[in-house]
Amino acid sequence: MIVDQINADLITAMKDREPARKDENALKIMTLRTLMAEVKSYKVNNRKDPEDIELAGMIAKAIKQFRETLDNATGKNAAGVVREDIAALERAKIAVVEKYLPQQMEKAEIETLVAAAIAQAGASGPKDMGAVMAIVRPQTQGKADGKLVSEVVKAKLSAG
């Protein structure tokens, strides 16, 4: 299970006393502890261990949050202020957790799923986006970026 791998990597990072990797390990420990806190919260709220697909959703959510902070730090916000120190930190956090995600779907695979979902829902335009997303979301959870899926659905519904 992915949880076991995350826990093992956390323990390894905590045991590593290499001075040259001190900052790298501190960041890894902090990021993995945050992820494990999400897992523990899930266990408490649902009274069961998360399945790998649910954990993939938690990881994808964490990456989304890191990317939002990264966008703000790189000036893609209203203030337009660039904070390269924060951006580097967020890139490192993304690199730490990305390796626990399952293989991500290619855009062509997403387009195929979306086309099938449009046919299944009988969608005819942008007003049917919610119905199509309801069909596609469970199939792509943790395997594709939600923003990309949404863009593909919107493009297919606008074109057809």
Protein Blocks (a to p, Z undefined) as FASTA:
>chain_A
ZZlmmmmmmmmmmmpmcfklmmmmmmmmmmmmmmmmmmmmmmmmnopacdfklmmmmmmm
mmmmmmmmmmmmnopafkopacfklmmmmmmmmmmmmmmpccdddfklmmmmmmmmmmmn
opabfklmmmmmmmmmmmmgopacfklmmmmmmmmmmmZZ
